[in-house]
């Protein structure tokens, strides 16, 4: 009798799967939470999917430092280059389409066709924003015919580090709809993924890590926004808050109040947004500063 | 001190040129019904590269019909989002085949490989990339909430930047939802035919892009065809005027990008070393085969001697020769015909009393070559100050006051571009305000970008290519 015949037959259907550890995405790396905390992520049907890292105040502060570094390289890249890089993100997303569909399907429990439609819409939306990088200034900027011998023009410039809360329901399309315009206009982002449905966001972070996006440009935390956001709302090196995914009105109001400490720009919460609708320009306008330059004309 | 450069030839093994090419109609290469062909040659060696079909009237009919069917079929009804994805595919395929396209361009055109590799082809890809992003955003471009395409575009392009001019025409047309029939120049058809292959690789629906090779007669048949809705032409002012006459009385939209005789104005406070580089780039880039070339140098009198000495010193370092050598600055003149035109105008410069100077420069035995040439003592009445030479010939004039510089710069029927060199920002903007030219370069020259509208005033044509304004050439406004 040979040794192998004593073991149960191994078939492909019984192969023990290698499971993934889901971590944070900060500064282009994948650290665990410094707090050592995790929380259980379950599917729409309540089945255990994974333990996700539960980000702490310290993680958020580390992410701000990373975002500030990322902002320096991302905002100084040419708009053309940013467009190329973001389009590359869409290409890599397309390559992971099956994984995204599985993630969204597990998280949202919708039927598979609906999950696929959401993933396709998310990729297309990313492409749409990739195309905006070198057009925003042409649509939002202007030459100003001032009444005097001056050449005067106004251009949009990125605000800086934006701390955003992704929508709680739409785990990928909603996330992309919030994150896309922040980075397309040259900002660095710190995004807190949907608390209950964070896995598509973590898959997206793996896409971002392999798409020539400079480390720190996008940082993705998982955990409880109500715990993390107050630290970011009062953080002096955060320039703006996107509260889209804060569903609790009182929490949102308190964050908005806190933001006043350093006059942060705030995009308010949007609990019932329809993410399938065509986005207008409002998110592209949300986190840009208008800079006006005057120069005299004359011999 | 003179540097000797060892040869640094680019390999041509990356290109695979067929012995003959058909026309690209409805997504396929087909034989021309006309049955006539012509040869395209390498102007640096006079080597025959390929036999190319000459499209006749029946071929033009077929191509326009294919473009119409695609417009009324898949392309016209496609969402901007999907058109955008096709254009991104084209941009990526051009990037992926960039080296091959650069070598092919240099072989067929004669321009230095350094320019086709570092300027032409990257700009081609960038142009498709930029317009890919517009295809699904046209409602934000300033042409109303629901701008419409025009239909079938007839596009005729020149030989100086063959694939780049194709990109300037095809990318915005497709982004805006039109279909096209494009005729590349007679002497430089090969990269357009390679682009036809790229359309196949991108699975672009048949008929959206059709490429008809041929000479002037093919171009005339195409722009005069009753089945086209839009005519876009880049080339000489004479042909542009003929086209404008031909479309008179029709419903066709027209944009023209024609000749130029740009002034490059150097004020006495200009950073001189930087200005000299800009002057050299302005007129000797692409052998001066550039419609916006800085062919009239206007020097402020007080610095004219110093600038001329500096310019001559710099010109003596230019390397003319094998365009495939990566160290070459000046390549071949594109055709025997163009060489004859340049020679005749330069001779007119001598005859009218201007003083000719060229650096010591050996010309190769085969191919078409013209040494970099500078004329001083040029007056505004000289032909070399008035007519577009489209070659490596610079005419130098002087001025005393800024007003005089503007007066002289604008004293031309053309108005494509101008250059201003001064350290004083207010003077740059003062001059830009007064120059009647579509592009004004300040302390730089010959800069191009898909986001930046390009096109002329006066007899340099109308319409713009690039930027938000360039979309206007291919869109009907909605209310």
Interface residues (C-beta under 8 A of the other chain):
Chain A: X79 X80 X83 X84 X87 X124 X127 X128 X130 X131 X132 X133 X134 X135 X138 X139 X151 X281 X295 X296 X297 X298 X299
Chain B: X81 X84 X85 X88 X126 X129 X130 X132 X133 X134 X136 X137 X140 X141 X142 X402 X425 X426 X427 X429 X430 X432 X433 X450 X451 X467 X468
